[in-house]
């Protein structure tokens, strides 16, 4: 299994297997104070091999600070669901929207959003949390 695409977004939804992304590619957030809620969604597109399609898989998202300390995490499970009408040796793709709106960023600084599937690291997205004045 691999992450075909992972984007931090203003918002993401999935309808009929189609991912709708608003403001994709967020790499910097600006807040007037910390700790602060992230207020973003994560758009994931997973590519699964034929032997990975069936069964329940675990997704874990970790926010890691610049020294490697986990500051927040969330997890859940997913299945491919539906029929799998692709050739036996073809990859299958699954779009997953993940709300990051309950994730708290503790302070300004550099962070990483680590994506793990079934306990294995799959991707890391950089995040710069900037402190700004209320006027700017």
Secondary structure as UniProt FT lines:
FT   STRAND          2..15
FT   TURN            16..17
FT   STRAND          18..24
FT   STRAND          28..31
FT   STRAND          36..37
FT   STRAND          41..48
FT   HELIX           50..52
FT   STRAND          57..65
FT   TURN            66..67
FT   STRAND          70..78
FT   TURN            88..89
FT   STRAND          92..99
FT   TURN            101..102
FT   STRAND          104..105
FT   STRAND          109..117
FT   TURN            118..119
FT   STRAND          120..131
FT   TURN            134..135
//
